[in-house]
Amino acid sequence: MAFSLFGGRRADSETTDEAKDLGAGEDLSSAGERSAKAGGGGATERRGFFDRMKQAVARTRDSFSEGIGSVLALTREVDETSLAELETVLLAADIGSATVGKIVEGLRQRGLRQGIAGGEELKRLLKVELKQVLDGVATPDAVPAAAPEVVMMVGVNGTGKTTTTGKLAAYYSGQGKTVLLCAADTFRAAAIEQLEVWAARSEVGIIKTKTGGDPSAALYDACEAAKARGTDVLIVDTAGRLHTKTDLMKELDKMRRTAERLVPGAPHQTLLVMDATTGQNGLQQARLFTEAARVTGIVLTKLDGTAKGGIVLAIATELGLPVKFVGVGEKMEDILPFDSGAFVESMVR
């Protein structure tokens, strides 16, 4: 029998809901690997993905592990004091107060129902809680009735939006899909030229107009070209002036309506590019974009450059949006589809 200061008592033979979900004795990375195999991915490919995710969150893990390690090492039986200490560590990782409150309350309720025997069990249950936060907002990508799939990229200047657009082109091309880029960021100096460089590197086509031209006109031409060529994916790089400029939001809405008129169901994805290093400060501008552009998911750039990777969880709780991709470096291939299991297992070791 195992006892906790919550007063809960659980028999050794009792099977918890978490064990049923993950499999007895199975950690999150193993569960993710099993899922990848079921979807046709090999163990080697999955391990490579996990290693890259682990490297991307190294700064967050180093900072987070030092704090959580001290809590777990001193926890023999979980009580309110240990939960309060854990709460402090979670807040320091930039997870956000709303998210932290949700996680700690979840652990508290599990303790009251079943008891939490000690530090190792607390860590396992913490991983489950973190993953549930992320999976709670996960959504499948919209499947277009007919090509092309239109992906709009939005976000303020400086977040890496144009670079991310180019990396996504290479990612989709690597999936065996034909890709066309639309240079609709016509206001920022050199934005079109920058995307041209990425198009050449990714070996994909690009539709552009002159600097200062009408972004919706560029999008119109790109939609028509993508349909005529039978292109699988059209990725649209939009303007990213300061989010306080109301004309930018109106232009984004106009572009969304243009895409919808030309391609049924478009845009199928609207991805907001956020800089992970801005942490909680990036959430307010993100809220404005989600309202104007009907954002469906987040691309979090520079994840490898911050110790505040917990912002991934704050995004889920406070924006109600899934992180779809993460940027993990400067190279063309340094963009990964987000995997909640790999992220949590990489962050909490």
MITOR-282554 format. One record per residue (C-alpha): residue number from 1; x, y, z; residue in three letters. Coordinates in nm, 4 decimals. Layout:
! residues N
<num = NUM; px = X; py = Y; pz = Z; residu = ALA>
...
This chain:
! residues 349
<num = 1; px = 0.0000; py = 0.0000; pz = 0.0000; residu = MET>
<num = 2; px = 0.1084; py = 0.3596; pz = -0.0671; residu = ALA>
<num = 3; px = -0.0083; py = 0.6526; pz = 0.1424; residu = PHE>
<num = 4; px = 0.0069; py = 1.0291; pz = 0.0943; residu = SER>
<num = 5; px = -0.0600; py = 1.3266; pz = 0.3169; residu = LEU>
<num = 6; px = -0.3728; py = 1.3868; pz = 0.1109; residu = PHE>
<num = 7; px = -0.5157; py = 1.0918; pz = 0.2998; residu = GLY>
<num = 8; px = -0.5719; py = 0.8928; pz = -0.0189; residu = GLY>
<num = 9; px = -0.4969; py = 0.5231; pz = -0.0195; residu = ARG>
<num = 10; px = -0.4524; py = 0.3175; pz = -0.3319; residu = ARG>
<num = 11; px = -0.4003; py = -0.0527; pz = -0.3696; residu = ALA>
<num = 12; px = -0.1011; py = -0.1720; pz = -0.5683; residu = ASP>
<num = 13; px = -0.3339; py = -0.3536; pz = -0.8053; residu = SER>
<num = 14; px = -0.5359; py = -0.0408; pz = -0.8803; residu = GLU>
<num = 15; px = -0.5059; py = 0.0811; pz = -1.2390; residu = THR>
<num = 16; px = -0.5275; py = 0.4587; pz = -1.2742; residu = THR>
<num = 17; px = -0.6770; py = 0.6444; pz = -1.5680; residu = ASP>
<num = 18; px = -0.3293; py = 0.7665; pz = -1.6611; residu = GLU>
<num = 19; px = -0.1940; py = 0.4143; pz = -1.6800; residu = ALA>
<num = 20; px = -0.4822; py = 0.3135; pz = -1.9017; residu = LYS>
<num = 21; px = -0.4123; py = 0.6081; pz = -2.1310; residu = ASP>
<num = 22; px = -0.0372; py = 0.5608; pz = -2.1567; residu = LEU>
<num = 23; px = 0.0092; py = 0.1899; pz = -2.0960; residu = GLY>
<num = 24; px = 0.1518; py = 0.0436; pz = -1.7768; residu = ALA>
<num = 25; px = 0.5102; py = 0.1548; pz = -1.7224; residu = GLY>
<num = 26; px = 0.5215; py = 0.3456; pz = -2.0494; residu = GLU>
<num = 27; px = 0.6502; py = 0.7007; pz = -2.0645; residu = ASP>
<num = 28; px = 0.5285; py = 0.9685; pz = -2.3043; residu = LEU>
<num = 29; px = 0.8137; py = 0.9284; pz = -2.5493; residu = SER>
<num = 30; px = 0.7428; py = 0.5559; pz = -2.5780; residu = SER>
<num = 31; px = 0.3759; py = 0.6265; pz = -2.6355; residu = ALA>
<num = 32; px = 0.4679; py = 0.8747; pz = -2.9078; residu = GLY>
<num = 33; px = 0.7048; py = 0.6276; pz = -3.0703; residu = GLU>
<num = 34; px = 0.4314; py = 0.3653; pz = -3.0744; residu = ARG>
<num = 35; px = 0.1998; py = 0.6166; pz = -3.2394; residu = SER>
<num = 36; px = 0.4578; py = 0.7025; pz = -3.5026; residu = ALA>
<num = 37; px = 0.5062; py = 0.3368; pz = -3.5883; residu = LYS>
<num = 38; px = 0.1316; py = 0.2925; pz = -3.6235; residu = ALA>
<num = 39; px = 0.1290; py = 0.5835; pz = -3.8662; residu = GLY>
<num = 40; px = 0.4040; py = 0.4319; pz = -4.0778; residu = GLY>
<num = 41; px = 0.7073; py = 0.6089; pz = -3.9235; residu = GLY>
<num = 42; px = 1.0082; py = 0.4003; pz = -3.8274; residu = GLY>
<num = 43; px = 1.1696; py = 0.3880; pz = -3.4836; residu = ALA>
<num = 44; px = 1.4887; py = 0.5474; pz = -3.6187; residu = THR>
<num = 45; px = 1.2960; py = 0.8391; pz = -3.7670; residu = GLU>
<num = 46; px = 1.1037; py = 0.8827; pz = -3.4439; residu = ARG>
<num = 47; px = 1.4203; py = 0.8763; pz = -3.2354; residu = ARG>
<num = 48; px = 1.5756; py = 1.1408; pz = -3.4594; residu = GLY>
<num = 49; px = 1.2681; py = 1.3594; pz = -3.4133; residu = PHE>
<num = 50; px = 1.2746; py = 1.3133; pz = -3.0366; residu = PHE>
<num = 51; px = 1.6446; py = 1.3978; pz = -3.0175; residu = ASP>
<num = 52; px = 1.5892; py = 1.7202; pz = -3.2123; residu = ARG>
<num = 53; px = 1.3006; py = 1.8193; pz = -2.9858; residu = MET>
<num = 54; px = 1.5118; py = 1.7410; pz = -2.6788; residu = LYS>
<num = 55; px = 1.7904; py = 1.9615; pz = -2.8117; residu = GLN>
<num = 56; px = 1.5434; py = 2.2416; pz = -2.8924; residu = ALA>
<num = 57; px = 1.4134; py = 2.2636; pz = -2.5370; residu = VAL>
<num = 58; px = 1.7523; py = 2.2134; pz = -2.3716; residu = ALA>
<num = 59; px = 1.7588; py = 2.5620; pz = -2.2191; residu = ARG>
<num = 60; px = 1.4061; py = 2.5266; pz = -2.0841; residu = THR>
<num = 61; px = 1.4778; py = 2.1786; pz = -1.9514; residu = ARG>
<num = 62; px = 1.8016; py = 2.2835; pz = -1.7797; residu = ASP>
<num = 63; px = 1.6280; py = 2.5708; pz = -1.6049; residu = SER>
<num = 64; px = 1.3132; py = 2.3751; pz = -1.5297; residu = PHE>
<num = 65; px = 1.4857; py = 2.0559; pz = -1.4173; residu = SER>
<num = 66; px = 1.6955; py = 2.2334; pz = -1.1567; residu = GLU>
<num = 67; px = 1.3844; py = 2.3683; pz = -0.9876; residu = GLY>
<num = 68; px = 1.1646; py = 2.0638; pz = -1.0208; residu = ILE>
<num = 69; px = 1.4498; py = 1.8339; pz = -0.9226; residu = GLY>
<num = 70; px = 1.4804; py = 2.0020; pz = -0.5857; residu = SER>
<num = 71; px = 1.1062; py = 1.9674; pz = -0.5292; residu = VAL>
<num = 72; px = 1.0932; py = 1.6010; pz = -0.6244; residu = LEU>
<num = 73; px = 1.4056; py = 1.5086; pz = -0.4290; residu = ALA>
<num = 74; px = 1.2504; py = 1.6366; pz = -0.1080; residu = LEU>
<num = 75; px = 0.9060; py = 1.4921; pz = -0.1746; residu = THR>
<num = 76; px = 0.8413; py = 1.1638; pz = 0.0005; residu = ARG>
<num = 77; px = 0.4695; py = 1.2196; pz = 0.0387; residu = GLU>
<num = 78; px = 0.2876; py = 1.4851; pz = -0.1621; residu = VAL>
<num = 79; px = 0.1110; py = 1.7561; pz = 0.0350; residu = ASP>
<num = 80; px = 0.0092; py = 2.1202; pz = -0.0131; residu = GLU>
<num = 81; px = 0.3614; py = 2.2396; pz = 0.0595; residu = THR>
<num = 82; px = 0.5151; py = 2.0335; pz = -0.2205; residu = SER>
<num = 83; px = 0.2395; py = 2.1437; pz = -0.4601; residu = LEU>
<num = 84; px = 0.3074; py = 2.5082; pz = -0.3716; residu = ALA>
<num = 85; px = 0.6783; py = 2.4581; pz = -0.4438; residu = GLU>
<num = 86; px = 0.5954; py = 2.2905; pz = -0.7737; residu = LEU>
<num = 87; px = 0.3667; py = 2.5814; pz = -0.8608; residu = GLU>
<num = 88; px = 0.6565; py = 2.8255; pz = -0.8171; residu = THR>
<num = 89; px = 0.8781; py = 2.6210; pz = -1.0490; residu = VAL>
<num = 90; px = 0.6082; py = 2.6026; pz = -1.3160; residu = LEU>
<num = 91; px = 0.5511; py = 2.9792; pz = -1.3049; residu = LEU>
<num = 92; px = 0.9245; py = 3.0384; pz = -1.3532; residu = ALA>
<num = 93; px = 0.9104; py = 2.8407; pz = -1.6794; residu = ALA>
<num = 94; px = 0.6697; py = 3.1002; pz = -1.8238; residu = ASP>
<num = 95; px = 0.3841; py = 2.8514; pz = -1.8362; residu = ILE>
<num = 96; px = 0.1471; py = 3.1245; pz = -1.7198; residu = GLY>
<num = 97; px = -0.0605; py = 3.1597; pz = -1.4056; residu = SER>
<num = 98; px = -0.3855; py = 3.0320; pz = -1.5596; residu = ALA>
<num = 99; px = -0.2157; py = 2.7192; pz = -1.6925; residu = THR>
<num = 100; px = -0.0229; py = 2.6570; pz = -1.3725; residu = VAL>
<num = 101; px = -0.3400; py = 2.6889; pz = -1.1683; residu = GLY>
<num = 102; px = -0.5112; py = 2.4334; pz = -1.3915; residu = LYS>
<num = 103; px = -0.2213; py = 2.1876; pz = -1.3673; residu = ILE>
<num = 104; px = -0.1764; py = 2.2146; pz = -0.9902; residu = VAL>
<num = 105; px = -0.5492; py = 2.1802; pz = -0.9299; residu = GLU>
<num = 106; px = -0.5510; py = 1.8689; pz = -1.1470; residu = GLY>
<num = 107; px = -0.2717; py = 1.7201; pz = -0.9360; residu = LEU>
<num = 108; px = -0.4484; py = 1.8204; pz = -0.6159; residu = ARG>
<num = 109; px = -0.7683; py = 1.6458; pz = -0.7216; residu = GLN>
<num = 110; px = -0.5775; py = 1.3308; pz = -0.8209; residu = ARG>
<num = 111; px = -0.4111; py = 1.3353; pz = -0.4814; residu = GLY>
<num = 112; px = -0.7405; py = 1.3657; pz = -0.3004; residu = LEU>
<num = 113; px = -0.8949; py = 1.0819; pz = -0.5026; residu = ARG>
<num = 114; px = -0.6072; py = 0.8383; pz = -0.5216; residu = GLN>
<num = 115; px = -0.3087; py = 0.9683; pz = -0.3290; residu = GLY>
<num = 116; px = 0.0334; py = 1.0517; pz = -0.4774; residu = ILE>
<num = 117; px = 0.3023; py = 0.8353; pz = -0.3225; residu = ALA>
<num = 118; px = 0.6115; py = 1.0486; pz = -0.3766; residu = GLY>
<num = 119; px = 0.8339; py = 1.2523; pz = -0.6058; residu = GLY>
<num = 120; px = 0.8617; py = 1.0045; pz = -0.8928; residu = GLU>
<num = 121; px = 0.4880; py = 0.9520; pz = -0.9117; residu = GLU>
<num = 122; px = 0.4337; py = 1.3270; pz = -0.8922; residu = LEU>
<num = 123; px = 0.6676; py = 1.3733; pz = -1.1899; residu = LYS>
<num = 124; px = 0.4812; py = 1.1102; pz = -1.3906; residu = ARG>
<num = 125; px = 0.1467; py = 1.2694; pz = -1.3145; residu = LEU>
<num = 126; px = 0.2853; py = 1.6143; pz = -1.3940; residu = LEU>
<num = 127; px = 0.3782; py = 1.4904; pz = -1.7419; residu = LYS>
<num = 128; px = 0.0250; py = 1.3603; pz = -1.7881; residu = VAL>
<num = 129; px = -0.1230; py = 1.6958; pz = -1.6815; residu = GLU>
<num = 130; px = 0.1080; py = 1.8900; pz = -1.9141; residu = LEU>
<num = 131; px = 0.0231; py = 1.6675; pz = -2.2088; residu = LYS>
<num = 132; px = -0.3490; py = 1.6959; pz = -2.1402; residu = GLN>
<num = 133; px = -0.3246; py = 2.0758; pz = -2.1570; residu = VAL>
<num = 134; px = -0.1660; py = 2.0509; pz = -2.5016; residu = LEU>
<num = 135; px = -0.3885; py = 1.7735; pz = -2.6324; residu = ASP>
<num = 136; px = -0.6971; py = 1.9581; pz = -2.5115; residu = GLY>
<num = 137; px = -0.6594; py = 2.2157; pz = -2.7906; residu = VAL>
<num = 138; px = -0.5163; py = 1.9847; pz = -3.0586; residu = ALA>
<num = 139; px = -0.7095; py = 1.9973; pz = -3.3832; residu = THR>
<num = 140; px = -0.6730; py = 1.7999; pz = -3.7064; residu = PRO>
<num = 141; px = -0.5681; py = 1.9974; pz = -4.0105; residu = ASP>
<num = 142; px = -0.8492; py = 2.0861; pz = -4.2465; residu = ALA>
<num = 143; px = -0.8507; py = 1.8620; pz = -4.5532; residu = VAL>
<num = 144; px = -0.9358; py = 2.0625; pz = -4.8653; residu = PRO>
<num = 145; px = -1.1977; py = 1.9195; pz = -5.0969; residu = ALA>
<num = 146; px = -0.9659; py = 1.9942; pz = -5.3878; residu = ALA>
<num = 147; px = -0.6144; py = 2.1339; pz = -5.4284; residu = ALA>
<num = 148; px = -0.4630; py = 2.3664; pz = -5.3384; residu = PRO>
<num = 149; px = -0.4466; py = 2.3709; pz = -4.9601; residu = GLU>
<num = 150; px = -0.4064; py = 2.7389; pz = -4.8732; residu = VAL>
<num = 151; px = -0.1903; py = 2.8226; pz = -4.5705; residu = VAL>
<num = 152; px = -0.1787; py = 3.1872; pz = -4.4599; residu = MET>
<num = 153; px = 0.1144; py = 3.3012; pz = -4.2467; residu = MET>
<num = 154; px = 0.0472; py = 3.5974; pz = -4.0162; residu = VAL>
<num = 155; px = 0.2369; py = 3.7760; pz = -3.7387; residu = GLY>
<num = 156; px = 0.4269; py = 4.0921; pz = -3.6557; residu = VAL>
<num = 157; px = 0.7605; py = 4.1767; pz = -3.8103; residu = ASN>
<num = 158; px = 1.0587; py = 4.0281; pz = -3.6323; residu = GLY>
<num = 159; px = 0.9035; py = 3.6961; pz = -3.5366; residu = THR>
<num = 160; px = 1.0629; py = 3.5135; pz = -3.8298; residu = GLY>
<num = 161; px = 0.7453; py = 3.4921; pz = -4.0389; residu = LYS>
<num = 162; px = 0.9023; py = 3.5107; pz = -4.3852; residu = THR>
<num = 163; px = 1.1833; py = 3.2736; pz = -4.2869; residu = THR>
<num = 164; px = 0.9275; py = 3.0320; pz = -4.1424; residu = THR>
<num = 165; px = 0.7260; py = 3.0533; pz = -4.4634; residu = THR>
<num = 166; px = 1.0315; py = 2.9426; pz = -4.6574; residu = GLY>
<num = 167; px = 1.1064; py = 2.6604; pz = -4.4144; residu = LYS>
<num = 168; px = 0.7474; py = 2.5353; pz = -4.4373; residu = LEU>
<num = 169; px = 0.7804; py = 2.5291; pz = -4.8153; residu = ALA>
<num = 170; px = 1.0816; py = 2.3006; pz = -4.7793; residu = ALA>
<num = 171; px = 0.8967; py = 2.0875; pz = -4.5204; residu = TYR>
<num = 172; px = 0.5915; py = 2.0303; pz = -4.7413; residu = TYR>
<num = 173; px = 0.8120; py = 1.9711; pz = -5.0429; residu = SER>
<num = 174; px = 0.9966; py = 1.7075; pz = -4.8409; residu = GLY>
<num = 175; px = 0.6594; py = 1.5402; pz = -4.7799; residu = GLN>
<num = 176; px = 0.6299; py = 1.4884; pz = -5.1557; residu = GLY>
<num = 177; px = 0.3883; py = 1.7772; pz = -5.2129; residu = LYS>
<num = 178; px = 0.4093; py = 2.0458; pz = -5.4780; residu = THR>
<num = 179; px = 0.4335; py = 2.3922; pz = -5.3229; residu = VAL>
<num = 180; px = 0.3812; py = 2.7480; pz = -5.4415; residu = LEU>
<num = 181; px = 0.4736; py = 3.0583; pz = -5.2411; residu = LEU>
<num = 182; px = 0.2856; py = 3.3881; pz = -5.2518; residu = CYS>
<num = 183; px = 0.4833; py = 3.7014; pz = -5.1626; residu = ALA>
<num = 184; px = 0.1981; py = 3.9087; pz = -5.0179; residu = ALA>
<num = 185; px = 0.4154; py = 4.0975; pz = -4.7679; residu = ASP>
<num = 186; px = 0.4445; py = 4.3902; pz = -5.0043; residu = THR>
<num = 187; px = 0.5099; py = 4.6661; pz = -4.7506; residu = PHE>
<num = 188; px = 0.8281; py = 4.5579; pz = -4.5729; residu = ARG>
<num = 189; px = 1.1458; py = 4.6461; pz = -4.7562; residu = ALA>
<num = 190; px = 1.3160; py = 4.3404; pz = -4.9090; residu = ALA>
<num = 191; px = 1.0430; py = 4.0996; pz = -4.7905; residu = ALA>
<num = 192; px = 0.9708; py = 3.9874; pz = -5.1477; residu = ILE>
<num = 193; px = 1.3395; py = 3.9414; pz = -5.2246; residu = GLU>
<num = 194; px = 1.3852; py = 3.7452; pz = -4.9028; residu = GLN>
<num = 195; px = 1.1047; py = 3.5071; pz = -4.9937; residu = LEU>
<num = 196; px = 1.2500; py = 3.4693; pz = -5.3446; residu = GLU>
<num = 197; px = 1.5714; py = 3.3429; pz = -5.1877; residu = VAL>
<num = 198; px = 1.3771; py = 3.0894; pz = -4.9819; residu = TRP>
<num = 199; px = 1.1812; py = 2.9794; pz = -5.2892; residu = ALA>
<num = 200; px = 1.5067; py = 2.9120; pz = -5.4721; residu = ALA>
<num = 201; px = 1.6543; py = 2.7240; pz = -5.1772; residu = ARG>
<num = 202; px = 1.3385; py = 2.5145; pz = -5.1406; residu = SER>
<num = 203; px = 1.3099; py = 2.4685; pz = -5.5183; residu = GLU>
<num = 204; px = 0.9474; py = 2.5831; pz = -5.5276; residu = VAL>
<num = 205; px = 0.7647; py = 2.8415; pz = -5.7364; residu = GLY>
<num = 206; px = 0.6729; py = 3.1914; pz = -5.6235; residu = ILE>
<num = 207; px = 0.4092; py = 3.4453; pz = -5.7244; residu = ILE>
<num = 208; px = 0.4956; py = 3.8058; pz = -5.6460; residu = LYS>
<num = 209; px = 0.4063; py = 4.1653; pz = -5.7226; residu = THR>
<num = 210; px = 0.6001; py = 4.4899; pz = -5.6899; residu = LYS>
<num = 211; px = 0.6908; py = 4.6379; pz = -5.3526; residu = THR>
<num = 212; px = 0.3989; py = 4.8441; pz = -5.2243; residu = GLY>
<num = 213; px = 0.1523; py = 4.6542; pz = -5.4415; residu = GLY>
<num = 214; px = -0.1886; py = 4.5222; pz = -5.3372; residu = ASP>
<num = 215; px = -0.1414; py = 4.2064; pz = -5.1233; residu = PRO>
<num = 216; px = -0.4880; py = 4.0756; pz = -5.2119; residu = SER>
<num = 217; px = -0.4089; py = 4.1105; pz = -5.5820; residu = ALA>
<num = 218; px = -0.0935; py = 3.9037; pz = -5.5309; residu = ALA>
<num = 219; px = -0.2978; py = 3.6428; pz = -5.3456; residu = LEU>
<num = 220; px = -0.5578; py = 3.6393; pz = -5.6255; residu = TYR>
<num = 221; px = -0.2875; py = 3.5678; pz = -5.8848; residu = ASP>
<num = 222; px = -0.1319; py = 3.3015; pz = -5.6626; residu = ALA>
<num = 223; px = -0.4637; py = 3.1204; pz = -5.6101; residu = CYS>
<num = 224; px = -0.5320; py = 3.1175; pz = -5.9820; residu = GLU>
<num = 225; px = -0.1801; py = 2.9940; pz = -6.0586; residu = ALA>
<num = 226; px = -0.1989; py = 2.7211; pz = -5.7927; residu = ALA>
<num = 227; px = -0.5298; py = 2.5944; pz = -5.9326; residu = LYS>
<num = 228; px = -0.4026; py = 2.6010; pz = -6.2897; residu = ALA>
<num = 229; px = -0.0846; py = 2.4111; pz = -6.1989; residu = ARG>
<num = 230; px = -0.2566; py = 2.1592; pz = -5.9727; residu = GLY>
<num = 231; px = -0.0361; py = 2.2665; pz = -5.6825; residu = THR>
<num = 232; px = -0.0866; py = 2.0817; pz = -5.3549; residu = ASP>
<num = 233; px = -0.0009; py = 2.3624; pz = -5.1107; residu = VAL>
<num = 234; px = -0.0075; py = 2.7403; pz = -5.1489; residu = LEU>
<num = 235; px = 0.1711; py = 2.9232; pz = -4.8643; residu = ILE>
<num = 236; px = 0.0984; py = 3.2948; pz = -4.8332; residu = VAL>
<num = 237; px = 0.3435; py = 3.5293; pz = -4.6607; residu = ASP>
<num = 238; px = 0.1399; py = 3.8280; pz = -4.5384; residu = THR>
<num = 239; px = 0.2383; py = 4.1715; pz = -4.4121; residu = ALA>
<num = 240; px = 0.3549; py = 4.1985; pz = -4.0535; residu = GLY>
<num = 241; px = 0.3533; py = 4.5621; pz = -3.9584; residu = ARG>
<num = 242; px = 0.2875; py = 4.6593; pz = -3.5977; residu = LEU>
<num = 243; px = -0.0223; py = 4.4927; pz = -3.4598; residu = HIS>
<num = 244; px = -0.1571; py = 4.8326; pz = -3.3473; residu = THR>
<num = 245; px = -0.2101; py = 4.9285; pz = -3.7127; residu = LYS>
<num = 246; px = -0.5797; py = 4.8686; pz = -3.7752; residu = THR>
<num = 247; px = -0.5307; py = 4.8812; pz = -4.1530; residu = ASP>
<num = 248; px = -0.3154; py = 4.5677; pz = -4.1306; residu = LEU>
<num = 249; px = -0.5972; py = 4.3752; pz = -3.9660; residu = MET>
<num = 250; px = -0.8423; py = 4.4962; pz = -4.2293; residu = LYS>
<num = 251; px = -0.6026; py = 4.3861; pz = -4.5029; residu = GLU>
<num = 252; px = -0.5682; py = 4.0402; pz = -4.3480; residu = LEU>
<num = 253; px = -0.9465; py = 4.0064; pz = -4.3410; residu = ASP>
<num = 254; px = -0.9658; py = 4.1157; pz = -4.7048; residu = LYS>
<num = 255; px = -0.7066; py = 3.8538; pz = -4.8010; residu = MET>
<num = 256; px = -0.8923; py = 3.5843; pz = -4.6112; residu = ARG>
<num = 257; px = -1.2115; py = 3.6691; pz = -4.8006; residu = ARG>
<num = 258; px = -1.0227; py = 3.6717; pz = -5.1330; residu = THR>
<num = 259; px = -0.8834; py = 3.3240; pz = -5.0701; residu = ALA>
<num = 260; px = -1.2248; py = 3.1967; pz = -4.9617; residu = GLU>
<num = 261; px = -1.3838; py = 3.3260; pz = -5.2796; residu = ARG>
<num = 262; px = -1.1281; py = 3.1597; pz = -5.5088; residu = LEU>
<num = 263; px = -1.0628; py = 2.8291; pz = -5.3285; residu = VAL>
<num = 264; px = -1.3432; py = 2.6510; pz = -5.1399; residu = PRO>
<num = 265; px = -1.2716; py = 2.6384; pz = -4.7669; residu = GLY>
<num = 266; px = -0.9613; py = 2.8575; pz = -4.7922; residu = ALA>
<num = 267; px = -0.7584; py = 2.9490; pz = -4.6042; residu = PRO>
<num = 268; px = -0.7436; py = 2.5939; pz = -4.4704; residu = HIS>
<num = 269; px = -0.4814; py = 2.6918; pz = -4.2150; residu = GLN>
<num = 270; px = -0.3989; py = 3.0357; pz = -4.0779; residu = THR>
<num = 271; px = -0.0771; py = 3.0077; pz = -3.8811; residu = LEU>
<num = 272; px = 0.0338; py = 3.2795; pz = -3.6427; residu = LEU>
<num = 273; px = 0.4121; py = 3.3000; pz = -3.6131; residu = VAL>
<num = 274; px = 0.5248; py = 3.3806; pz = -3.2575; residu = MET>
<num = 275; px = 0.8732; py = 3.4336; pz = -3.1195; residu = ASP>
<num = 276; px = 0.9245; py = 3.2029; pz = -2.8200; residu = ALA>
<num = 277; px = 1.1812; py = 3.4388; pz = -2.6686; residu = THR>
<num = 278; px = 0.9131; py = 3.7043; pz = -2.6098; residu = THR>
<num = 279; px = 0.7322; py = 3.4702; pz = -2.3692; residu = GLY>
<num = 280; px = 0.4174; py = 3.6096; pz = -2.2088; residu = GLN>
<num = 281; px = 0.4734; py = 3.9457; pz = -2.3799; residu = ASN>
<num = 282; px = 0.3815; py = 3.7909; pz = -2.7131; residu = GLY>
<num = 283; px = 0.0382; py = 3.6754; pz = -2.6005; residu = LEU>
<num = 284; px = -0.1388; py = 4.0126; pz = -2.6277; residu = GLN>
<num = 285; px = -0.0386; py = 4.0721; pz = -2.9888; residu = GLN>
<num = 286; px = -0.1321; py = 3.7107; pz = -3.0568; residu = ALA>
<num = 287; px = -0.4843; py = 3.7738; pz = -2.9255; residu = ARG>
<num = 288; px = -0.5310; py = 4.0629; pz = -3.1691; residu = LEU>
<num = 289; px = -0.4224; py = 3.8491; pz = -3.4624; residu = PHE>
<num = 290; px = -0.6441; py = 3.5585; pz = -3.3656; residu = THR>
<num = 291; px = -0.9467; py = 3.7884; pz = -3.3638; residu = GLU>
<num = 292; px = -0.8748; py = 3.9503; pz = -3.7005; residu = ALA>
<num = 293; px = -0.7292; py = 3.6633; pz = -3.8998; residu = ALA>
<num = 294; px = -0.9175; py = 3.3633; pz = -3.7572; residu = ARG>
<num = 295; px = -0.5948; py = 3.1895; pz = -3.6607; residu = VAL>
<num = 296; px = -0.6107; py = 2.8079; pz = -3.6494; residu = THR>
<num = 297; px = -0.2654; py = 2.7325; pz = -3.5112; residu = GLY>
<num = 298; px = 0.0701; py = 2.8659; pz = -3.3929; residu = ILE>
<num = 299; px = 0.4205; py = 2.8350; pz = -3.5311; residu = VAL>
<num = 300; px = 0.6591; py = 2.9011; pz = -3.2430; residu = LEU>
<num = 301; px = 1.0004; py = 3.0177; pz = -3.3640; residu = THR>
<num = 302; px = 1.3321; py = 3.0345; pz = -3.1761; residu = LYS>
<num = 303; px = 1.2287; py = 2.7653; pz = -2.9287; residu = LEU>
<num = 304; px = 1.5925; py = 2.6642; pz = -2.9062; residu = ASP>
<num = 305; px = 1.6948; py = 3.0130; pz = -2.7968; residu = GLY>
<num = 306; px = 1.4938; py = 3.0496; pz = -2.4776; residu = THR>
<num = 307; px = 1.4581; py = 2.9034; pz = -2.1301; residu = ALA>
<num = 308; px = 1.0903; py = 3.0017; pz = -2.1374; residu = LYS>
<num = 309; px = 0.9633; py = 2.7140; pz = -2.3511; residu = GLY>
<num = 310; px = 0.6699; py = 2.6769; pz = -2.1153; residu = GLY>
<num = 311; px = 0.5011; py = 2.9441; pz = -2.3290; residu = ILE>
<num = 312; px = 0.3798; py = 2.6505; pz = -2.5403; residu = VAL>
<num = 313; px = 0.1427; py = 2.5574; pz = -2.2582; residu = LEU>
<num = 314; px = 0.0352; py = 2.9166; pz = -2.1962; residu = ALA>
<num = 315; px = -0.0615; py = 2.9429; pz = -2.5620; residu = ILE>
<num = 316; px = -0.2831; py = 2.6377; pz = -2.5291; residu = ALA>
<num = 317; px = -0.4643; py = 2.7672; pz = -2.2212; residu = THR>
<num = 318; px = -0.4826; py = 3.1405; pz = -2.2879; residu = GLU>
<num = 319; px = -0.5308; py = 3.1386; pz = -2.6655; residu = LEU>
<num = 320; px = -0.7037; py = 2.8028; pz = -2.6981; residu = GLY>
<num = 321; px = -0.4851; py = 2.7272; pz = -2.9989; residu = LEU>
<num = 322; px = -0.2557; py = 2.4355; pz = -3.0809; residu = PRO>
<num = 323; px = 0.1115; py = 2.4802; pz = -3.1648; residu = VAL>
<num = 324; px = 0.1432; py = 2.3209; pz = -3.5078; residu = LYS>
<num = 325; px = 0.5146; py = 2.3712; pz = -3.5778; residu = PHE>
<num = 326; px = 0.8227; py = 2.4812; pz = -3.3847; residu = VAL>
<num = 327; px = 1.1354; py = 2.6467; pz = -3.5154; residu = GLY>
<num = 328; px = 1.4469; py = 2.4889; pz = -3.3667; residu = VAL>
<num = 329; px = 1.7358; py = 2.6545; pz = -3.5508; residu = GLY>
<num = 330; px = 1.8521; py = 2.8604; pz = -3.8456; residu = GLU>
<num = 331; px = 1.8818; py = 2.5895; pz = -4.1108; residu = LYS>
<num = 332; px = 1.6151; py = 2.5217; pz = -4.3712; residu = MET>
<num = 333; px = 1.5259; py = 2.1881; pz = -4.2164; residu = GLU>
<num = 334; px = 1.5021; py = 2.3324; pz = -3.8634; residu = ASP>
<num = 335; px = 1.1254; py = 2.3263; pz = -3.8387; residu = ILE>
<num = 336; px = 0.9390; py = 2.0410; pz = -3.6721; residu = LEU>
<num = 337; px = 0.5723; py = 1.9463; pz = -3.6583; residu = PRO>
<num = 338; px = 0.4777; py = 1.9816; pz = -3.2939; residu = PHE>
<num = 339; px = 0.4371; py = 1.6639; pz = -3.0907; residu = ASP>
<num = 340; px = 0.2951; py = 1.7031; pz = -2.7397; residu = SER>
<num = 341; px = 0.4424; py = 1.3772; pz = -2.6085; residu = GLY>
<num = 342; px = 0.7928; py = 1.4517; pz = -2.7360; residu = ALA>
<num = 343; px = 0.7762; py = 1.8064; pz = -2.6029; residu = PHE>
<num = 344; px = 0.6674; py = 1.7073; pz = -2.2517; residu = VAL>
<num = 345; px = 0.9111; py = 1.4178; pz = -2.2294; residu = GLU>
<num = 346; px = 1.1943; py = 1.6454; pz = -2.3509; residu = SER>
<num = 347; px = 1.1037; py = 1.9197; pz = -2.1050; residu = MET>
<num = 348; px = 1.0560; py = 1.7050; pz = -1.7932; residu = VAL>
<num = 349; px = 1.3403; py = 1.4542; pz = -1.7581; residu = ARG>
